[in-house]
Amino acid sequence: MTAQAAVDVVALGESMVTFLPARPGRLADVPSFDRGIGGAESNVACALAAAGHTVRWVSRVGADGFGDHLVEAIARYGVDTSAVGRDPHRPTGIYFRTADDRDTDAHEVVYYRAGSAASAMSPGSVDEDALAAGRILHLSGITPALSADCLALVRHLCARRDDRRPLVSFDVNHRPGLWKGAAAGPDVLLDLARGADLVFVGEDEAAAAWGITGGPDAIRAALPEPATLVVKQGSRGATVHRHGEDPVFQAALRVDVVAPVGAGDAFAAGFLSATLRGLPATHRLRHGHLMAAAALTVPGDLAPPSARAHADRLAALDDAAWETLRLGPGWTERVPEETEAEEEVRTP
């Protein structure tokens, strides 16, 4: 596959080598770490590739061993990495985190990404043909926070209005720590979101970044431009607003959580997968919830999705069966056809 080959999705953004603790506790007390990969956009790329879509990841990494590891690990998911640049002068980003829930005070994360190869991405340093060759271009609010050049790149991609522009998907991904010293960060994210075609934002993000507390309708009032706006409402579910249609809410699944990480990226991947397939709004939300449930029931950020036929059957359940469905570790493994229906509607 060449850098210009057509694909379903192109994802642009930084991925880092992640060091995951061997046991719970403070970073100061953890004696060893396991190596993984982490990056919002590459997480989406890997999940979509595992779900059977053709996907390209565009980024920059250092000409170092960590860069080798990222490119090789992401390629193993079936993602095209031919448009990933190698920077001989800047390193690949890395970070360490604790095993605790990100929403607790015990959670620690330490980034070593300042001056990284990815932070040097700019409108002139990436292959525009590779970016334009996807049906969907997926971006997030993390990339513009990395540097002025990265912000210029994302502004360019969101503002371009020509025949080569794919559907632009933008996950707000508000990370206050990355915007330190840049008070205009929330305004930048709102402006970028207004230039996208499909936007993902959490209800909590909208409150923290923009002071919007009135729920999905209030967020839609502040963001009328995108053709599709998906508001994630935590454990309650998610609402999608689409131009010319009534808003649709879909309750989240009940999940036996193993690790509360990676669910947001997985939800975006599930929704994008269903969008590529032209499924109705309710099924797009349900596929988002199913992909998120896959991530929540494994220890790391990335999880193999359910077989497409299995996920389709779950997404097609009636409302009563959907609301009683509960998923735990191992649920993505395909069950025998004759017992599948029984397993899908089993209540706790």
Protein Blocks (a to p, Z undefined) as FASTA:
>chain_A
ZZklccfbdcedddddddddfbgcdfklmmbdcdddddfklmmmmmmmmnopacdddddd
dddfklmmmmmmmmmnopafklpccdfkbccddddddfbdfkbmkbccdddfehpaklmg
cfklccfklmmmpfbdcddfklmmmpmklmmmmmmmmmpccfklccddddfkpafklmgo
iaklmmmmmmmmmmpmbdcddfklmmmmnopanbjmlmmmmmmmbmbdcddehjnbccdd
dehiacddddddddddfblghklmmmmmmmmmmmmnopafklmmmmmmmmmmmmmmcfbl
bdcdddfklmmmmmmpcfklmmmpccdehklpccdfklmmmmmmpcZZ
